[in-house]
Amino acid sequence: MVAIEEPFSFTIEGCPVKLIGAFDLVEEDESGTIIVVDWKTSGRAYNADEINRNFQLTLYHMAAKANGHADKEILLRFDCLIKTKNPRFEQYYTSRTENDFKRAKKKIAEVWRGISNGVYIPNNGSQNWRCKNCSYKKHCDEWFER
């Protein structure tokens, strides 16, 4: 084990936003490979496409590179408790490519550009369980009422 609940921050060239977060777990195997682990619970198993396209894991890889691990191989892993009738624990491994990083950087820059220009795209509050306690719920409701 390298770290538990390890905070990170990094910036992307050409974008003034600092991305911040925390790794749930960082491990290093016997060959020196860094394994960034995110702990999840889910009502169902993940499929390979969900794991390989997960944006959070892409950001974690970028953060690991920017926070002292650029010279090492980096793997990503979900450790997931599947909460079904017969609960089980599954581990999902994945990695990222330069193309994944390029797409993430472009997406982050575009979102920042929208924020800078006052673009506000609300969530469909009544259809999303996360909205109930969201600190921006009032803004979404006001936007829908306009």
BALOBA-1460 file (C-alpha; in Angstrom, 3 decimals):
// residues 146
<rec num="1" residu="m" x="0.000" y="0.000" z="0.000"/>
<rec num="2" residu="v" x="1.232" y="3.474" z="-0.916"/>
<rec num="3" residu="a" x="-1.664" y="5.611" z="0.354"/>
<rec num="4" residu="i" x="-5.278" y="5.619" z="1.562"/>
<rec num="5" residu="e" x="-7.559" y="8.611" z="0.928"/>
<rec num="6" residu="e" x="-4.659" y="10.427" z="-0.710"/>
<rec num="7" residu="p" x="-5.609" y="13.940" z="-1.851"/>
<rec num="8" residu="f" x="-4.464" y="15.136" z="-5.258"/>
<rec num="9" residu="s" x="-4.652" y="18.198" z="-7.455"/>
<rec num="10" residu="f" x="-3.467" y="18.971" z="-10.949"/>
<rec num="11" residu="t" x="-4.015" y="21.347" z="-13.817"/>
<rec num="12" residu="i" x="-4.294" y="20.811" z="-17.524"/>
<rec num="13" residu="e" x="-2.192" y="22.888" z="-19.878"/>
<rec num="14" residu="g" x="-4.244" y="25.713" z="-21.381"/>
<rec num="15" residu="c" x="-7.046" y="25.415" z="-18.814"/>
<rec num="16" residu="p" x="-6.970" y="27.525" z="-15.630"/>
<rec num="17" residu="v" x="-9.025" y="25.037" z="-13.613"/>
<rec num="18" residu="k" x="-7.340" y="23.034" z="-10.857"/>
<rec num="19" residu="l" x="-8.810" y="19.552" z="-10.574"/>
<rec num="20" residu="i" x="-8.874" y="18.231" z="-7.026"/>
<rec num="21" residu="g" x="-9.897" y="14.949" z="-5.488"/>
<rec num="22" residu="a" x="-8.680" y="12.001" z="-3.477"/>
<rec num="23" residu="f" x="-7.645" y="8.484" z="-4.383"/>
<rec num="24" residu="d" x="-9.392" y="5.855" z="-2.263"/>
<rec num="25" residu="l" x="-6.324" y="3.635" z="-2.372"/>
<rec num="26" residu="v" x="-2.960" y="3.621" z="-4.134"/>
<rec num="27" residu="e" x="-0.953" y="0.399" z="-4.239"/>
<rec num="28" residu="e" x="2.334" y="-0.607" z="-5.795"/>
<rec num="29" residu="d" x="2.907" y="-4.178" z="-6.904"/>
<rec num="30" residu="e" x="6.198" y="-6.091" z="-6.821"/>
<rec num="31" residu="s" x="7.133" y="-4.866" z="-10.314"/>
<rec num="32" residu="g" x="6.694" y="-1.197" z="-9.346"/>
<rec num="33" residu="t" x="3.364" y="-0.729" z="-11.151"/>
<rec num="34" residu="i" x="1.098" y="1.786" z="-9.449"/>
<rec num="35" residu="i" x="-2.498" y="0.619" z="-9.010"/>
<rec num="36" residu="v" x="-5.038" y="3.364" z="-8.361"/>
<rec num="37" residu="v" x="-8.123" y="1.875" z="-6.730"/>
<rec num="38" residu="d" x="-11.600" y="3.357" z="-6.470"/>
<rec num="39" residu="w" x="-14.045" y="1.727" z="-4.068"/>
<rec num="40" residu="k" x="-17.600" y="1.328" z="-5.337"/>
<rec num="41" residu="t" x="-20.903" y="-0.192" z="-4.338"/>
<rec num="42" residu="s" x="-23.442" y="-1.088" z="-6.992"/>
<rec num="43" residu="g" x="-26.726" y="-2.865" z="-7.424"/>
<rec num="44" residu="r" x="-25.294" y="-4.714" z="-10.424"/>
<rec num="45" residu="a" x="-22.001" y="-5.800" z="-11.924"/>
<rec num="46" residu="y" x="-20.157" y="-3.443" z="-14.260"/>
<rec num="47" residu="n" x="-19.447" y="-4.412" z="-17.847"/>
<rec num="48" residu="a" x="-16.083" y="-3.989" z="-19.566"/>
<rec num="49" residu="d" x="-17.238" y="-0.998" z="-21.607"/>
<rec num="50" residu="e" x="-18.337" y="0.887" z="-18.471"/>
<rec num="51" residu="i" x="-14.974" y="0.270" z="-16.852"/>
<rec num="52" residu="n" x="-12.938" y="1.141" z="-19.931"/>
<rec num="53" residu="r" x="-14.849" y="4.393" z="-20.548"/>
<rec num="54" residu="n" x="-15.183" y="5.558" z="-16.946"/>
<rec num="55" residu="f" x="-14.232" y="9.243" z="-16.875"/>
<rec num="56" residu="q" x="-13.377" y="9.231" z="-13.163"/>
<rec num="57" residu="l" x="-10.747" y="6.545" z="-13.689"/>
<rec num="58" residu="t" x="-9.292" y="8.526" z="-16.599"/>
<rec num="59" residu="l" x="-8.928" y="11.543" z="-14.304"/>
<rec num="60" residu="y" x="-7.372" y="9.355" z="-11.610"/>
<rec num="61" residu="h" x="-4.752" y="8.136" z="-14.063"/>
<rec num="62" residu="m" x="-4.000" y="11.723" z="-15.093"/>
<rec num="63" residu="a" x="-3.801" y="12.734" z="-11.424"/>
<rec num="64" residu="a" x="-1.437" y="9.874" z="-10.601"/>
<rec num="65" residu="k" x="0.868" y="10.927" z="-13.449"/>
<rec num="66" residu="a" x="0.761" y="14.558" z="-12.303"/>
<rec num="67" residu="n" x="1.365" y="13.678" z="-8.649"/>
<rec num="68" residu="g" x="4.607" y="11.764" z="-8.656"/>
<rec num="69" residu="h" x="3.943" y="8.613" z="-10.675"/>
<rec num="70" residu="a" x="4.643" y="9.771" z="-14.237"/>
<rec num="71" residu="d" x="7.687" y="7.500" z="-14.483"/>
<rec num="72" residu="k" x="5.770" y="4.324" z="-13.574"/>
<rec num="73" residu="e" x="3.239" y="2.090" z="-15.230"/>
<rec num="74" residu="i" x="-0.232" y="2.856" z="-13.879"/>
<rec num="75" residu="l" x="-3.184" y="0.479" z="-13.676"/>
<rec num="76" residu="l" x="-6.682" y="1.404" z="-12.563"/>
<rec num="77" residu="r" x="-9.034" y="-0.773" z="-10.562"/>
<rec num="78" residu="f" x="-12.583" y="-0.659" z="-9.238"/>
<rec num="79" residu="d" x="-13.055" y="-2.687" z="-6.059"/>
<rec num="80" residu="c" x="-16.807" y="-3.130" z="-6.091"/>
<rec num="81" residu="l" x="-19.276" y="-4.555" z="-3.613"/>
<rec num="82" residu="i" x="-22.196" y="-5.788" z="-5.704"/>
<rec num="83" residu="k" x="-25.305" y="-5.431" z="-3.538"/>
<rec num="84" residu="t" x="-27.589" y="-8.067" z="-5.012"/>
<rec num="85" residu="k" x="-29.617" y="-10.838" z="-3.367"/>
<rec num="86" residu="n" x="-26.335" y="-12.735" z="-3.083"/>
<rec num="87" residu="p" x="-23.787" y="-9.943" z="-2.484"/>
<rec num="88" residu="r" x="-20.331" y="-10.382" z="-3.907"/>
<rec num="89" residu="f" x="-17.084" y="-8.490" z="-4.284"/>
<rec num="90" residu="e" x="-15.533" y="-7.945" z="-7.718"/>
<rec num="91" residu="q" x="-12.366" y="-6.265" z="-8.932"/>
<rec num="92" residu="y" x="-12.193" y="-4.664" z="-12.363"/>
<rec num="93" residu="y" x="-8.849" y="-3.662" z="-13.883"/>
<rec num="94" residu="t" x="-8.335" y="-1.235" z="-16.734"/>
<rec num="95" residu="s" x="-5.789" y="1.191" z="-18.137"/>
<rec num="96" residu="r" x="-5.836" y="4.322" z="-20.269"/>
<rec num="97" residu="t" x="-4.160" y="5.489" z="-23.471"/>
<rec num="98" residu="e" x="-2.886" y="8.859" z="-24.647"/>
<rec num="99" residu="n" x="-6.062" y="9.146" z="-26.710"/>
<rec num="100" residu="d" x="-8.136" y="8.799" z="-23.529"/>
<rec num="101" residu="f" x="-6.148" y="11.642" z="-21.953"/>
<rec num="102" residu="k" x="-6.567" y="13.804" z="-25.037"/>
<rec num="103" residu="r" x="-10.345" y="13.320" z="-24.981"/>
<rec num="104" residu="a" x="-10.530" y="14.074" z="-21.244"/>
<rec num="105" residu="k" x="-8.458" y="17.248" z="-21.592"/>
<rec num="106" residu="k" x="-10.646" y="18.444" z="-24.446"/>
<rec num="107" residu="k" x="-13.835" y="17.707" z="-22.498"/>
<rec num="108" residu="i" x="-12.552" y="19.532" z="-19.405"/>
<rec num="109" residu="a" x="-11.494" y="22.554" z="-21.471"/>
<rec num="110" residu="e" x="-14.915" y="22.680" z="-23.183"/>
<rec num="111" residu="v" x="-16.806" y="22.425" z="-19.896"/>
<rec num="112" residu="w" x="-14.646" y="25.208" z="-18.466"/>
<rec num="113" residu="r" x="-15.313" y="27.319" z="-21.561"/>
<rec num="114" residu="g" x="-19.057" y="26.837" z="-21.056"/>
<rec num="115" residu="i" x="-18.840" y="27.746" z="-17.379"/>
<rec num="116" residu="s" x="-16.769" y="30.831" z="-18.224"/>
<rec num="117" residu="n" x="-19.431" y="31.895" z="-20.728"/>
<rec num="118" residu="g" x="-22.282" y="31.415" z="-18.269"/>
<rec num="119" residu="v" x="-23.700" y="28.297" z="-19.881"/>
<rec num="120" residu="y" x="-25.891" y="26.471" z="-17.397"/>
<rec num="121" residu="i" x="-27.353" y="23.078" z="-18.239"/>
<rec num="122" residu="p" x="-29.566" y="21.820" z="-15.415"/>
<rec num="123" residu="n" x="-30.099" y="18.244" z="-14.455"/>
<rec num="124" residu="n" x="-33.552" y="16.672" z="-14.723"/>
<rec num="125" residu="g" x="-34.147" y="16.957" z="-10.990"/>
<rec num="126" residu="s" x="-37.230" y="14.834" z="-10.625"/>
<rec num="127" residu="q" x="-35.529" y="12.004" z="-12.494"/>
<rec num="128" residu="n" x="-32.256" y="11.932" z="-10.597"/>
<rec num="129" residu="w" x="-31.857" y="10.695" z="-7.003"/>
<rec num="130" residu="r" x="-28.781" y="12.896" z="-6.551"/>
<rec num="131" residu="c" x="-30.807" y="16.089" z="-6.984"/>
<rec num="132" residu="k" x="-32.709" y="15.804" z="-3.705"/>
<rec num="133" residu="n" x="-29.775" y="17.037" z="-1.593"/>
<rec num="134" residu="c" x="-27.844" y="18.932" z="-4.260"/>
<rec num="135" residu="s" x="-26.739" y="22.445" z="-3.329"/>
<rec num="136" residu="y" x="-27.611" y="23.599" z="-6.876"/>
<rec num="137" residu="k" x="-31.168" y="22.215" z="-6.859"/>
<rec num="138" residu="k" x="-32.630" y="25.701" z="-6.380"/>
<rec num="139" residu="h" x="-30.819" y="26.909" z="-9.519"/>
<rec num="140" residu="c" x="-32.162" y="24.007" z="-11.583"/>
<rec num="141" residu="d" x="-35.698" y="24.590" z="-10.323"/>
<rec num="142" residu="e" x="-35.443" y="28.314" z="-11.138"/>
<rec num="143" residu="w" x="-34.098" y="27.529" z="-14.613"/>
<rec num="144" residu="f" x="-37.018" y="25.180" z="-15.341"/>
<rec num="145" residu="e" x="-39.524" y="27.764" z="-14.086"/>
<rec num="146" residu="r" x="-38.220" y="30.483" z="-16.447"/>
